[in-house]
């Protein structure tokens, strides 16, 4: 996994652009069908924006979504930034372009970006053995696991105790101790297994031990700040920003997890019943405020800007 090219996290230039490479973000206050078949290469993006606007207005109008944000960049320039609906149906607060929304695994992209930035700076190596900076992690034969293994979900450490709770998740040291004491399910590199929750503590503790800062702080200072989205891109939401977060809705996601639990033999080992990554967890203020860097809270335009920075080909503001 190569590091991004230098000077990419400098902020995009405004205005239209053309070209073959685009990146985007789609954040929703509920859940629903993805937008598809809307992107066409053109020098005039007004038609595309109108089509996206029509699509998300329809999603809100027919009740499939309470609120939707869509953002897309092409060649480092914003070509789509539209939103519709409300952030909170209970209060009628509108969903604005800068409203943060909790998103489960999109947060792994934020955490991975921190790694890429630090690697670019020469402060992290993808082939660093985790136990070199986190000696306790070497227990149970985990001394050969590298940061690269974690980023590729081949570390062999995706499981959590069956009785783990959201309250545990808000205690960084406790979760790192649990992960350090976990027995691997396979040798590093031998098995691809989605590290749904453990990814965050594995990467985040390496970042903390190398930099002396929480991964959420590194994201704010090294990524979100330079990109101009410090109030929209979070791994742990500051207390002063929690009221701006749009509460997520279940929309039968919990029922999907029940089906997965009944039919996938290892699902509950990766996402135990008390910490399934749905609205019951994602609406909790203590969870949103904690560093749980397998997940993140963000606006669509903020995460689209971040991914556009990793692709490169843009210029700084001003």
GIRA-V62703 format. One record per residue. RES is the residue in one letter. PHI is phi in whole degrees, -180 to 180 (999 if undefined). PSI is psi in whole degrees, -180 to 180 (* if undefined). Layout:
# GIRA-V62703
{{RES	PHI	PSI} {RES	PHI	PSI}}
This chain:
# GIRA-V62703
{{X	999	103} {X	-71	153} {X	-77	156} {X	-67	156} {X	-68	155} {X	-60	152} {X	64	24} {X	-82	-30} {X	-87	59} {X	-112	-8} {X	101	137} {X	-82	156} {X	-85	141} {X	-75	164} {X	108	175} {X	-76	162} {X	-152	166} {X	-139	160} {X	142	174} {X	-87	-14} {X	-108	123} {X	-133	155} {X	-140	153} {X	-153	170} {X	-132	146} {X	-138	106} {X	-112	140} {X	-133	143} {X	-78	-16} {X	-124	-150} {X	-132	159} {X	175	-175} {X	-68	145} {X	-75	153} {X	-77	137} {X	-143	154} {X	68	27} {X	-106	-16} {X	-95	123} {X	-133	146} {X	-78	125} {X	-160	159} {X	-85	-13} {X	-118	113} {X	-98	6} {X	-65	-37} {X	-65	-41} {X	-63	-46} {X	-61	-38} {X	-65	-40} {X	-68	-41} {X	-65	-44} {X	-57	-46} {X	-62	-42} {X	-64	-45} {X	-75	-31} {X	-61	-39} {X	-67	-39} {X	-61	-40} {X	-74	-43} {X	-63	-37} {X	-92	7} {X	84	4} {X	-73	-25} {X	-136	148} {X	-91	-28} {X	-160	145} {X	-140	139} {X	-119	141} {X	-135	133} {X	-142	143} {X	-145	144} {X	-120	148} {X	-139	126} {X	52	38} {X	80	7} {X	-123	143} {X	-71	125} {X	-112	-22} {X	-139	132} {X	-154	93} {X	-135	155} {X	-149	159} {X	-152	156} {X	89	-159} {X	-118	152} {X	-78	-34} {X	-140	105} {X	-60	-26} {X	-69	-31} {X	-111	-16} {X	79	10} {X	-60	127} {X	-69	151} {X	-86	112} {X	-97	172} {X	-63	-29} {X	-101	11} {X	-74	122} {X	-77	146} {X	-132	135} {X	-69	137} {X	-138	130} {X	-61	-90} {X	-81	-8} {X	-59	-28} {X	-60	-29} {X	-64	-30} {X	-66	-38} {X	-64	-46} {X	-65	-40} {X	-65	-36} {X	-62	-38} {X	-57	-44} {X	-61	-45} {X	-62	-40} {X	-65	-45} {X	-66	-36} {X	-66	-40} {X	-60	-36} {X	-80	-4} {X	79	15} {X	-97	-14} {X	-137	147} {X	-118	133} {X	-60	-27} {X	-96	15} {X	-61	127} {X	-75	125} {X	-56	-39} {X	-65	-17} {X	-65	-34} {X	-107	-12} {X	-135	77} {X	-57	-35} {X	-62	-24} {X	-69	-19} {X	-69	-8} {X	-57	153} {X	59	34} {X	76	27} {X	-96	13} {X	-68	-18} {X	-94	-3} {X	-70	131} {X	-109	167} {X	-60	-37} {X	-60	-42} {X	-59	-43} {X	-65	-47} {X	-61	-30} {X	-94	4} {X	61	35} {X	-120	21} {X	-75	-21} {X	79	21} {X	-130	58} {X	-93	-6} {X	-96	159} {X	-132	159} {X	-61	147} {X	-63	-26} {X	-101	14} {X	-65	147} {X	-124	168} {X	-64	-35} {X	-60	-38} {X	-61	-41} {X	-60	-29} {X	-81	-3} {X	-109	98} {X	-58	-48} {X	-64	-40} {X	-63	-45} {X	-67	-37} {X	-67	-36} {X	-66	-40} {X	-63	-47} {X	-65	-41} {X	-63	-31} {X	-93	3} {X	-74	138} {X	-85	132} {X	-68	152} {X	-92	-9} {X	-164	159} {X	-64	154} {X	-60	133} {X	86	-8} {X	-87	-23} {X	-145	132} {X	-90	118} {X	-141	126} {X	-64	120} {X	-90	75} {X	-57	-46} {X	-108	-43} {X	-65	-24} {X	-48	-45} {X	-65	-45} {X	-74	-35} {X	-60	-51} {X	-73	-45} {X	-63	-38} {X	-72	-35} {X	-61	-46} {X	-60	-44} {X	-64	-41} {X	-73	-30} {X	-81	-40} {X	-102	-19} {X	78	10} {X	-127	149} {X	-63	150} {X	-62	-33} {X	-65	-35} {X	-70	-41} {X	-64	-42} {X	-58	-47} {X	-63	-42} {X	-86	-33} {X	-104	-17} {X	-124	-66} {X	-63	-44} {X	-60	-56} {X	-58	-27} {X	-87	-5} {X	77	24} {X	-128	35} {X	-63	-23} {X	-97	10} {X	-134	-3} {X	-135	109} {X	-136	148} {X	-101	-41} {X	-123	122} {X	-77	126} {X	-60	148} {X	-54	-36} {X	-73	-11} {X	-108	-5} {X	-63	-34} {X	-68	-16} {X	-85	-15} {X	-71	135} {X	-79	123} {X	-67	133} {X	-82	155} {X	-112	155} {X	-74	-54} {X	50	42} {X	75	12} {X	-64	-36} {X	-62	-35} {X	-66	-37} {X	-63	-41} {X	-64	-37} {X	-62	-42} {X	-65	-43} {X	-62	-42} {X	-62	-38} {X	-77	-22} {X	-118	-17} {X	-107	116} {X	-62	-27} {X	-110	8} {X	-59	-46} {X	-71	-19} {X	-75	-30} {X	-89	-38} {X	-131	81} {X	-58	157} {X	-53	-35} {X	-78	-9} {X	-136	35} {X	-67	138} {X	-81	66} {X	-121	-164} {X	-65	-32} {X	-60	-36} {X	-82	-48} {X	-70	-8} {X	-96	-8} {X	-79	128} {X	-66	-38} {X	-66	-36} {X	-69	-46} {X	-62	-34} {X	-79	-20} {X	-82	158} {X	-80	104} {X	-129	75} {X	-79	17} {X	-81	-13} {X	-127	169} {X	-154	170} {X	-127	127} {X	-162	159} {X	-90	160} {X	-62	-41} {X	-70	-31} {X	-69	-46} {X	-72	-32} {X	-64	-40} {X	-64	-40} {X	-63	-47} {X	-67	-34} {X	-63	-34} {X	-64	-38} {X	-69	-34} {X	-69	-38} {X	90	-173} {X	83	30} {X	-132	175} {X	-123	166} {X	-79	161} {X	-58	152} {X	79	*}}
